[in-house]
Structures are given as structure tokens and as C-alpha cells.
Amino acid sequence: MVDKVIYCCATLCCMEYEVYTDGSCKGNPGPGGIGAVVYRDGALEYTFSQGYYRTTNNRMELRAVIEVLKKYGAVDTITIWTDSEYVRKGITQWMRGWKENGWMRLERGRKQPIKNVDLWKELDVLVKEHVVFKWVKGHSNEEGNEKADRLAVMASSRGPFEHDSGFSR
């Protein structure tokens, strides 16, 4: 019995996940949505979408990644494809400096709090070494990105809707 459990766990840990995420907003701010498409070892495994009553596009781009990492963050290898340079650069280039500066950034020579700090802090906890971020050009006929976009747009229009806790304007 123990051998079977160990074998199953080893099999799950060796799988490779490719995930496409996208966010959408009708107006900015306005109703928003997220979409995610998950491939495991090259085969479609899971899709996800969620609508939000009032939010911004950047918050939806971030929230899509957060929701995926909550569900799949413990797998061995995960590549997240995003068409948002804000998300990719924020995680791969800017976050270290924000953290060192107390989650502040320089704007016109003055320190300002970074926007969407609640979501960036949540991502900081969720992103591990085995998570790789890659950029894909939006609306470039990349199947996973197109599906994630359709899911996000549909969710921003039809819901079901939740409140975007942390958003205030």
C-alpha cells in the first residue's frame, strides 16, 4: 500500500503544467473578469473564469495568476503565460525593488505606494522557484491565450460576480 502512494505522488510531481492567464475589464474601472487555461503534459486539463463587480484591468491580470497559483502552485513545474507586461515585469523585475523599498516606487522623484499592493504581496507569497513566467503577445492566435481571453471577457460580461476585495475607487 505504501509503495502505491509513493508511486502516485512521484508521478504527480513530474508533470509539467503550462497555464495561460488573462484579465478583462469593461471600463477601467468597471466590471471585470479573469480567465485561465491549464494544460498538463500538453493536454487541456482545466479552465477557470470568474467575474468581479468593479475593478481594473491590471487587478484582473494579477488575480488570474493568483487563482492559478492557489490551485497549482505546489506542482513541480509550472509555466505561466501572460500577455500582460505589467504582470510579467512586476514579478520578474520590479518586485524585488518594491519589497526592498517597503512596497514603494519612485514617481517623479518621490516615493509612492505601488498600485495593487494587496495583490502583489499575495503573489510574492505564492510565487516559488519552480514557477516560470513568460510573455505571449495578446490576440496573436496563440490557442491558450485566446481561450483565456475569451473566458475573461465572458466573465466580465456575464459573471457570476464577486467583489474584488482590496479594490477601492
trRosetta pair geometry for C-beta under 8 A, 3 or more apart (Angstrom, degrees):
i j d omega theta_ij theta_ji phi_ij phi_ji
1 4 6.0 -56 -157 30 33 111
1 5 6.9 30 151 -16 65 105
2 5 5.8 -56 -153 35 37 111
2 6 6.4 34 153 -17 69 106
3 6 5.8 -57 -148 38 32 110
3 7 6.2 33 154 -21 66 107
4 7 5.7 -54 -146 36 31 113
4 8 6.4 31 156 -19 65 105
5 8 5.9 -54 -148 35 30 109
5 9 6.4 28 155 -16 64 107
6 9 5.9 -57 -148 38 31 110
6 10 6.3 30 155 -19 65 108
7 10 5.8 -57 -148 37 29 110
7 11 6.4 31 154 -22 64 106
8 11 5.7 -55 -150 33 31 113
8 12 6.5 28 155 -17 65 105
9 12 5.9 -56 -150 36 32 109
9 13 6.4 29 156 -19 66 109
10 13 5.9 -58 -147 36 31 111
10 14 6.6 23 159 -18 64 110
11 14 6.3 -66 -153 34 28 106
11 15 7.4 41 152 -39 61 97
12 15 6.1 -44 -163 4 38 116
12 75 7.4 -109 157 -122 84 86
13 75 7.2 175 -129 -156 44 58
13 76 4.6 90 179 -46 67 120
14 76 6.2 10 -91 27 22 158
15 40 5.4 0 171 -168 128 101
15 41 5.5 -79 -149 -43 88 102
15 75 6.5 -63 76 -161 94 122
15 76 7.0 132 53 36 53 107
15 77 7.6 -151 102 48 43 92
16 40 7.4 144 79 -158 46 52
16 41 5.9 104 49 -83 80 56
16 76 7.7 -65 -87 82 53 99
16 77 4.6 -29 -118 87 75 123
16 78 7.9 171 -165 -83 54 37
16 79 7.7 16 178 0 96 101
17 38 6.3 -24 -162 -164 107 94
17 39 6.9 147 -157 79 54 54
17 40 5.6 -23 -100 -101 76 68
17 45 7.9 -63 -125 27 94 144
17 72 5.8 -156 152 -179 172 139
17 75 5.5 73 -5 93 130 156
17 77 6.6 164 27 97 71 65
17 78 4.4 -11 71 -111 112 78
17 79 7.1 -178 97 27 61 63
18 38 7.8 148 80 -157 47 46
18 39 4.5 -10 61 61 93 109
18 42 7.8 44 17 -85 125 41
18 78 7.9 173 -82 -157 25 53
18 79 5.0 -12 -115 65 69 104
18 81 6.8 26 -180 -14 88 112
18 144 7.0 -91 128 -94 107 168
19 36 6.1 -7 -174 -169 105 102
19 37 6.9 161 -155 80 56 49
19 38 5.0 -11 -106 -105 90 70
19 39 7.3 -164 -75 25 43 68
19 68 5.2 121 170 -163 155 147
19 72 6.8 162 -60 65 144 156
19 78 6.4 6 0 -172 117 99
19 79 7.0 171 26 86 70 52
19 80 5.0 -23 72 -110 103 67
19 81 6.8 -176 89 23 47 76
19 144 7.9 173 179 -180 21 135
20 36 6.9 161 84 -153 53 51
20 37 4.6 0 53 52 102 100
20 80 8.0 146 -94 -163 22 56
20 81 4.7 -26 -103 71 69 110
20 82 7.8 155 -155 -78 54 40
20 136 7.2 -35 -126 32 102 150
20 142 7.6 174 -114 123 142 112
20 144 3.5 156 -23 146 144 103
20 145 5.0 -133 -159 -75 134 49
20 147 6.8 98 79 63 137 94
20 148 4.3 -141 121 -26 99 137
21 34 7.2 -18 -167 -171 92 98
21 35 7.2 158 -155 88 47 55
21 36 4.9 -10 -104 -103 75 86
21 61 7.4 107 126 -159 106 57
21 64 3.8 146 -175 131 110 118
21 65 5.2 156 89 -69 173 64
21 68 5.9 -105 -78 -18 123 141
21 80 6.2 -2 1 -168 117 103
21 81 7.3 160 18 77 68 56
21 82 5.5 -20 64 -95 95 87
21 87 7.9 -117 89 144 124 171
21 148 5.7 -171 -143 -161 11 146
22 34 7.2 160 87 -156 49 55
22 35 5.0 -7 60 59 93 98
22 36 7.8 179 22 -76 62 47
22 61 7.2 -37 -160 -111 36 71
22 64 6.1 169 55 -118 21 174
22 82 7.5 157 -82 -140 54 67
22 83 6.4 16 -106 28 97 108
22 84 7.8 149 -127 -28 56 104
22 138 7.7 111 -120 -118 120 107
22 145 6.8 103 -57 -159 124 66
22 148 3.9 130 5 130 107 104
22 149 4.7 -64 131 -79 173 55
22 151 7.3 126 59 61 108 90
22 152 4.5 -116 104 -13 95 145
23 32 6.6 -1 -178 -177 95 114
23 33 7.2 166 -156 88 55 47
23 34 5.3 -24 -103 -103 74 72
23 35 7.8 -177 -80 22 31 71
23 57 5.8 134 114 -169 111 58
23 58 7.5 99 87 -135 151 7
23 59 7.3 175 -167 86 154 45
23 60 2.7 144 -164 115 118 93
23 61 3.8 -110 18 -57 130 49
23 62 7.4 8 -46 18 152 47
23 63 6.7 100 -100 48 124 89
23 64 5.2 -142 -61 -18 85 122
23 84 7.1 23 28 -55 106 142
23 152 5.5 -172 -137 -150 16 142
24 32 6.2 163 89 -156 55 66
24 33 4.8 -7 58 58 102 90
24 34 7.7 -174 21 -78 75 29
24 35 7.5 34 -6 -4 109 106
24 57 7.0 -27 -156 -123 18 85
24 60 6.1 -99 36 132 33 159
24 149 7.2 102 -64 -158 116 61
24 152 3.8 139 -6 136 107 102
24 153 4.7 -180 -119 -80 170 53
24 155 7.2 134 50 61 117 88
24 156 4.4 -115 102 -17 107 142
25 28 5.2 87 110 -90 135 77
25 29 7.1 -86 -173 -145 133 40
25 30 5.5 122 171 60 88 90
25 31 7.2 164 -152 89 59 39
25 32 4.2 -22 -100 -100 78 94
25 33 7.8 -180 -76 20 43 61
25 55 6.3 -125 -111 90 115 84
25 56 5.9 -17 -96 -173 166 28
25 57 4.0 -115 14 -69 125 70
25 60 5.7 -174 -53 -2 94 140
25 156 6.2 -158 -105 -132 24 144
26 30 4.6 -110 87 124 62 133
26 31 4.9 3 43 61 110 88
26 32 7.3 -159 15 -78 68 44
26 156 5.2 154 -19 149 97 118
26 157 6.8 102 -49 -80 141 69
27 30 2.7 107 65 -46 102 141
27 31 7.4 70 40 24 101 61
28 56 5.4 62 -159 -141 81 78
28 57 5.4 -32 -111 -11 117 101
29 54 5.6 49 157 -179 120 84
29 55 6.1 -171 -147 97 97 14
29 56 5.1 -65 -95 -73 77 73
29 167 7.3 137 -128 178 136 128
29 169 5.5 152 -10 70 150 133
30 54 6.7 -70 -158 -131 13 65
30 55 7.6 -46 68 53 36 53
30 156 7.9 60 111 -174 96 113
31 51 6.6 -3 179 -173 102 105
31 52 6.8 165 -161 85 57 56
31 53 6.2 -58 -110 -164 78 27
31 54 6.7 -44 -79 -81 46 45
31 55 7.6 37 -158 28 20 84
31 156 5.2 132 122 -173 89 74
31 157 7.4 116 109 -85 134 29
31 161 7.1 -68 -143 -111 106 128
32 51 7.1 156 90 -158 44 58
32 52 4.5 -10 65 58 92 106
32 54 7.7 68 0 -172 95 12
32 55 3.9 -67 12 63 139 116
32 56 7.1 -3 -69 54 145 11
32 57 7.0 -171 -120 -87 119 41
32 59 7.0 80 110 80 176 100
32 60 4.4 -143 174 -69 128 129
32 155 7.9 4 134 109 47 97
32 156 5.1 -43 -160 -112 22 104
32 164 7.0 31 49 -55 126 140
33 49 6.2 8 179 -173 110 98
33 50 6.7 174 -150 87 69 41
33 51 4.7 -30 -95 -102 93 64
33 52 6.8 -175 -77 15 40 77
33 60 6.4 44 70 -145 27 136
33 151 7.5 -152 145 132 119 60
33 152 4.6 151 106 -171 95 54
33 153 6.6 -166 65 -58 134 6
33 154 6.9 -158 153 71 167 46
33 155 2.9 146 -150 88 126 96
33 156 3.4 -116 -3 -44 107 71
33 157 7.4 -44 -25 4 144 57
34 48 7.6 -11 112 117 97 94
34 49 6.5 176 87 -145 57 53
34 50 5.4 3 48 51 98 86
34 52 7.8 52 -13 -15 92 110
34 60 5.2 -165 -74 -168 81 84
34 63 5.3 -115 -68 98 145 100
34 64 3.9 -175 -157 -81 112 85
34 67 6.4 124 118 17 151 141
34 151 7.8 -13 123 118 41 101
34 152 5.4 -26 -150 -113 16 93
34 155 6.4 -47 42 78 42 155
35 47 7.5 -15 -168 -173 86 93
35 48 7.0 158 -154 88 42 59
35 49 4.8 -6 -101 -99 74 92
35 64 6.6 -10 51 -125 37 128
35 147 7.3 -157 154 129 129 61
35 148 4.3 154 109 -169 105 56
35 149 6.6 -131 60 -34 144 8
35 150 6.9 137 -137 70 169 48
35 151 2.8 132 -129 85 123 105
35 152 3.6 -105 -2 -41 104 74
35 153 7.7 -22 -25 7 137 58
35 154 7.7 80 -79 39 126 92
35 155 6.4 179 -63 3 85 126
36 46 7.8 0 110 113 99 93
36 47 6.8 167 88 -155 58 49
36 48 4.5 2 52 54 102 102
36 49 7.6 -175 20 -70 65 52
36 64 5.6 163 -63 -172 97 93
36 67 6.6 -152 -17 89 145 110
36 68 5.0 180 -141 -73 153 110
36 148 5.9 21 -108 -123 23 105
36 151 7.2 -91 20 90 34 151
37 44 7.1 -50 -175 -132 96 96
37 46 7.8 165 -156 90 37 55
37 47 5.3 -7 -106 -108 66 85
37 144 4.8 -163 86 -154 132 79
37 147 4.5 70 -69 95 149 123
37 148 4.9 -112 -2 -62 100 86
37 151 7.2 165 -53 -2 89 142
38 44 7.6 101 82 -159 54 55
38 45 4.9 -59 107 65 98 101
38 46 4.1 5 50 58 123 93
38 47 7.2 -160 19 -75 78 38
38 48 7.6 43 -14 -3 108 102
38 68 7.1 165 -78 -137 109 106
38 72 6.7 172 -128 -55 137 153
39 42 6.0 -6 167 -143 119 12
39 43 6.3 152 -158 69 81 24
39 44 5.8 -47 -102 -91 76 41
39 45 6.3 137 -133 3 21 91
39 144 6.7 -78 -22 -97 120 129
40 43 6.1 -31 67 62 69 81
40 45 4.2 53 0 -45 107 140
44 47 7.6 -6 -173 -44 109 94
46 71 7.9 -131 124 134 160 148
47 147 6.9 -96 -117 155 126 120
47 151 6.1 -158 177 -89 112 149
48 67 6.5 -155 128 129 147 130
48 68 7.5 179 46 -81 142 75
48 71 7.9 168 -54 4 157 159
48 151 7.3 88 87 166 36 149
49 151 4.0 -145 -76 175 121 99
49 152 6.6 -152 -131 -75 100 37
49 154 6.4 2 -179 77 163 102
49 155 4.1 -159 167 -57 108 127
50 67 7.1 172 13 -94 135 165
50 155 5.6 55 77 -162 16 144
50 160 7.6 -41 -145 71 64 73
50 162 6.4 -13 174 13 112 117
51 155 4.1 -163 -64 169 76 78
51 156 5.8 163 -126 -89 91 26
51 157 7.7 -113 -109 42 132 31
51 158 6.7 -153 -54 78 148 48
51 159 3.8 -107 53 -112 148 46
51 160 6.0 -178 40 88 108 25
51 161 4.4 -60 106 -89 106 65
51 162 7.2 140 87 14 57 67
52 55 4.6 30 108 -15 134 134
52 60 7.0 -154 27 -92 131 97
52 63 7.7 63 -39 73 145 170
52 156 7.7 -22 41 -110 70 70
52 161 6.1 112 -129 -153 11 80
52 162 5.7 -39 -106 68 68 72
52 163 7.0 65 -154 -162 84 13
52 164 4.4 51 -170 -52 138 101
52 167 7.9 96 160 11 135 150
53 161 4.9 89 -63 171 72 130
53 162 7.3 -120 -13 93 87 25
53 163 5.8 -18 23 -101 120 56
53 164 7.1 -141 47 -3 73 84
54 163 7.9 -6 38 -139 80 68
54 164 6.7 -123 79 26 53 112
54 167 6.5 -169 106 115 79 136
54 169 7.8 -143 149 59 117 89
55 59 4.8 -121 -180 78 107 133
55 60 6.0 113 117 -52 134 91
55 63 8.0 -37 -170 -6 154 146
55 164 4.1 92 -85 -19 113 163
55 167 5.0 -116 -114 -82 69 167
56 59 4.7 96 57 6 80 103
56 60 7.1 -146 95 -6 44 87
56 116 8.0 -116 61 -72 124 115
56 167 7.1 175 -1 -130 85 124
57 60 5.7 -59 -152 36 34 111
57 61 6.5 36 152 -22 68 102
58 61 5.6 -48 -148 32 36 113
58 62 6.5 33 155 -14 65 105
58 84 7.5 135 -125 -157 63 136
58 86 5.5 -75 -128 127 104 160
58 115 7.1 45 100 118 149 125
58 116 6.1 -127 121 -38 111 149
59 62 5.8 -57 -150 41 33 110
59 63 6.0 31 154 -21 68 111
59 116 5.6 -170 -92 -111 78 122
59 119 6.3 170 -139 -29 72 156
59 164 6.1 67 140 -172 142 144
59 166 7.7 171 -142 97 128 110
59 167 6.0 19 -123 -82 172 117
60 63 5.6 -52 -136 39 31 111
60 64 6.4 41 159 -28 63 100
60 152 6.7 108 160 -158 128 120
60 156 7.6 -7 -118 -79 158 116
61 64 6.1 -51 -156 24 26 113
61 65 7.3 20 151 -11 58 104
61 82 6.8 86 -170 -162 101 123
61 84 4.0 85 -160 -64 144 166
61 86 6.3 89 89 73 153 114
61 87 5.0 -133 144 -46 113 124
62 65 6.1 -62 -161 37 36 107
62 66 6.3 35 148 -21 70 109
62 87 6.0 -176 -83 -103 61 101
62 90 7.9 -37 -96 76 106 156
62 116 6.0 146 3 167 163 145
62 119 4.2 76 133 150 141 141
62 120 7.2 -66 -143 -65 143 58
62 123 6.6 -93 -163 -48 98 132
63 66 5.3 -52 -145 36 38 117
63 67 6.3 38 158 -21 69 103
63 119 6.4 -79 -66 -128 69 132
63 164 7.4 -93 -67 -132 154 104
64 67 6.1 -55 -150 34 27 108
64 68 6.7 25 153 -15 61 107
64 82 8.0 142 87 -113 123 105
64 148 7.4 84 -170 -173 145 117
64 152 7.0 -36 -84 -92 136 121
65 68 5.8 -59 -152 37 32 111
65 69 6.2 25 156 -14 68 110
65 80 6.0 69 -128 -178 98 153
65 82 6.8 -23 -71 -77 116 133
65 87 6.1 152 -25 -162 144 134
65 123 6.5 30 105 -113 120 116
66 69 6.0 -62 -147 41 28 106
66 70 6.4 35 154 -26 65 104
66 119 6.5 -105 -47 -155 142 90
66 122 5.6 26 -126 118 129 123
66 123 6.0 -94 -84 -77 89 79
66 126 6.4 143 -133 14 65 163
67 70 5.7 -47 -149 28 32 115
67 71 6.8 17 157 -6 62 107
68 71 6.1 -70 -156 44 31 101
68 72 5.7 -31 170 34 72 113
68 73 7.9 118 121 -53 62 78
68 80 6.6 135 98 -112 149 118
69 72 6.6 -76 -115 64 27 72
69 73 4.0 55 -175 -72 71 110
69 78 8.0 147 -105 111 72 156
69 80 7.9 -33 -61 -68 94 144
69 123 7.4 105 32 -130 157 66
69 126 4.0 90 130 163 140 130
69 127 6.9 -59 -127 -72 155 55
69 131 6.9 6 -111 -109 112 150
70 73 6.5 25 -69 -9 11 119
70 126 6.9 -58 -64 -121 58 135
72 75 5.4 -25 -177 2 80 119
72 78 5.8 133 134 -108 113 145
73 78 7.3 -92 -115 23 35 160
73 126 5.4 -104 -107 -169 150 89
73 128 6.7 111 -179 5 95 113
73 131 7.1 -27 -136 -68 75 128
75 78 5.5 102 73 -51 111 107
75 130 7.6 -148 97 124 59 135
76 130 6.0 -123 174 -163 38 148
77 130 5.8 -110 -96 -177 41 103
77 132 7.9 -2 -166 4 77 111
78 130 6.5 73 23 128 81 90
78 131 5.3 -18 75 -112 103 70
78 132 7.2 175 93 27 51 72
79 132 4.7 -25 -111 72 74 105
79 133 7.8 161 -162 -89 60 18
79 134 6.0 9 -178 3 105 117
80 131 6.5 11 -5 -173 112 96
80 132 7.1 172 23 84 68 50
80 133 5.3 -24 69 -108 97 66
80 134 7.2 165 83 27 46 70
81 134 5.2 -28 -103 76 69 95
81 135 7.5 109 -156 -140 66 8
81 136 4.7 29 -179 -14 111 124
81 142 7.7 -125 156 140 148 145
81 144 6.3 82 62 102 142 131
81 145 6.4 -93 126 -71 123 95
82 87 4.8 -78 150 79 163 134
82 88 5.5 -172 69 -52 119 96
82 133 6.7 -18 15 -162 113 98
82 134 7.6 149 25 80 67 46
82 135 6.4 -43 75 -111 71 55
82 136 7.1 156 73 26 20 84
83 135 7.0 89 -120 -164 33 72
83 136 5.4 -60 -79 79 77 75
83 137 6.5 46 -131 174 100 14
83 138 3.5 96 179 -65 151 89
83 139 8.0 87 -148 -2 160 62
83 145 5.8 91 -45 -151 117 126
83 149 7.8 9 17 -72 144 110
84 87 4.0 65 95 9 117 106
84 88 6.5 159 93 -8 64 85
85 88 5.6 -58 -138 47 37 106
85 89 5.4 24 168 -8 74 114
85 135 6.5 27 -90 -120 68 136
86 89 6.7 -55 -129 46 15 98
86 90 5.8 21 162 -26 55 117
87 90 5.7 -59 -142 35 21 114
87 91 6.4 9 165 -10 61 110
87 133 7.5 -150 129 -157 91 137
88 91 6.4 -67 -153 40 24 101
88 92 5.9 -12 168 10 65 119
88 133 5.1 172 -128 147 78 124
88 134 7.4 -26 -121 145 128 8
88 135 4.9 -40 -52 -71 171 97
89 92 6.2 -69 -126 55 27 91
89 93 4.7 -32 -167 35 71 121
89 94 5.9 55 139 -11 81 107
90 93 7.4 -28 -65 54 7 77
90 94 5.0 -48 -129 52 44 119
90 95 5.9 72 160 -52 63 90
90 120 6.6 -108 169 -114 126 109
91 94 8.0 22 -1 46 17 80
91 95 5.7 14 -130 -20 31 134
91 123 6.4 -98 -98 151 105 135
91 127 6.1 167 -154 -96 118 164
91 133 5.5 111 82 -22 136 162
92 95 7.9 81 10 13 14 106
92 133 5.7 -137 -48 62 115 127
93 96 7.9 -88 165 22 24 99
94 97 5.9 -69 -165 44 50 108
94 98 5.9 49 147 -25 83 108
94 105 7.7 -2 -172 -103 118 121
95 98 5.5 -56 -146 36 35 114
95 99 6.2 34 159 -19 69 105
95 120 6.6 -174 -116 -171 99 108
95 123 7.7 -112 -108 99 144 114
95 124 6.3 173 -173 -93 131 98
96 99 6.0 -58 -153 35 28 109
96 100 6.4 25 153 -16 64 109
97 100 5.6 -56 -144 39 33 111
97 101 6.1 13 160 -3 67 113
97 105 7.7 71 116 -108 109 77
98 101 6.0 -72 -146 50 26 98
98 103 5.3 32 164 -124 95 43
98 104 7.0 165 -148 46 66 28
98 105 6.3 -28 -102 -65 89 87
98 114 5.4 -3 -136 -37 129 149
98 120 6.9 -40 113 154 158 149
99 102 7.9 52 -175 -62 28 14
99 103 6.7 22 -96 -66 40 66
99 124 7.0 128 -79 -127 125 146
101 104 4.5 -104 133 60 105 87
101 105 7.1 117 89 -78 146 35
101 111 7.0 -157 171 -132 119 117
103 113 6.6 15 122 -148 92 76
103 114 5.6 -105 174 21 74 109
103 117 5.2 74 173 -139 131 122
103 120 7.2 148 -137 89 106 130
103 121 7.1 -17 -102 -68 140 102
104 111 4.4 17 165 -172 137 105
104 112 6.4 146 -160 70 84 29
104 113 6.0 -60 -106 -97 70 39
104 114 6.7 -168 -124 -28 18 80
105 111 7.2 144 72 -148 25 60
105 112 5.8 -32 66 64 77 83
105 113 7.9 34 20 147 80 12
105 114 5.1 87 -14 -83 111 86
106 109 6.6 2 -173 -114 105 15
106 110 7.0 139 -151 66 64 25
106 111 6.2 -43 -93 -90 58 53
106 112 7.5 107 -137 17 13 84
107 110 6.2 -37 69 66 68 77
107 111 8.0 87 22 -145 75 12
107 112 4.5 -10 21 8 121 134
113 117 6.1 -60 172 -41 102 140
114 117 5.2 120 75 -79 87 89
114 120 6.3 -8 107 13 135 161
116 119 4.6 -34 170 39 100 113
116 120 5.9 106 111 -24 86 94
116 166 7.7 66 -144 143 60 123
117 120 5.5 -55 -140 40 36 112
117 121 6.1 38 160 -21 69 105
118 121 6.1 -56 -151 35 25 109
118 122 6.6 24 151 -17 60 107
118 165 7.9 -121 145 118 155 78
118 166 3.9 -134 71 -139 157 134
119 122 5.5 -53 -148 36 36 113
119 123 6.3 37 153 -19 67 104
119 166 6.7 140 -42 125 84 158
120 123 5.6 -53 -148 37 33 112
120 124 6.4 43 150 -29 64 102
121 124 5.4 -45 -149 25 33 119
121 125 7.1 32 153 -16 61 100
122 125 6.0 -56 -160 33 35 109
122 126 6.4 21 150 -11 67 114
123 126 5.6 -67 -143 44 35 106
123 127 5.7 29 165 -23 76 110
124 127 6.6 -49 -131 31 22 104
127 131 5.2 -118 -149 66 70 143
128 131 5.5 103 55 -3 63 103
136 140 6.9 -143 164 44 85 126
136 142 5.2 -84 179 48 133 169
136 144 7.9 100 32 77 176 101
136 145 5.0 -141 108 -66 138 142
137 140 4.1 72 90 -36 102 142
137 142 7.5 131 61 -11 69 125
138 145 6.5 -150 -119 168 51 129
138 149 7.0 115 -154 -84 96 135
139 145 8.0 -112 -39 126 27 118
139 146 7.5 90 -111 -97 42 83
139 149 7.3 94 -68 -96 71 173
140 145 7.1 26 45 76 85 147
141 146 6.6 8 -135 -51 29 134
142 145 4.2 49 83 22 108 116
142 146 6.4 167 75 -18 52 88
143 146 5.9 -61 -146 36 24 110
143 147 6.4 22 159 -17 63 107
144 147 5.9 -56 -149 36 30 110
144 148 6.3 28 155 -17 65 107
145 148 5.7 -54 -145 38 32 110
145 149 6.2 36 154 -22 65 106
146 149 5.6 -53 -148 35 30 115
146 150 6.5 31 154 -19 64 104
147 150 5.8 -54 -149 35 32 110
147 151 6.4 32 154 -18 65 106
148 151 5.7 -55 -149 37 32 113
148 152 6.3 30 154 -18 66 107
149 152 5.8 -58 -147 37 29 109
149 153 6.2 26 158 -16 66 108
150 153 5.9 -55 -143 39 29 109
150 154 6.1 29 158 -18 64 110
151 154 5.9 -58 -145 39 26 111
151 155 6.2 25 157 -19 63 109
152 155 5.8 -57 -146 37 29 110
152 156 6.4 27 156 -20 64 106
153 156 5.9 -56 -149 35 30 110
153 157 6.6 18 155 -10 63 111
154 157 6.0 -68 -152 42 30 105
154 158 5.7 -22 171 23 71 117
155 158 6.7 -73 -118 57 23 79
155 159 6.7 56 -165 -114 59 13
164 167 4.1 31 103 6 113 129
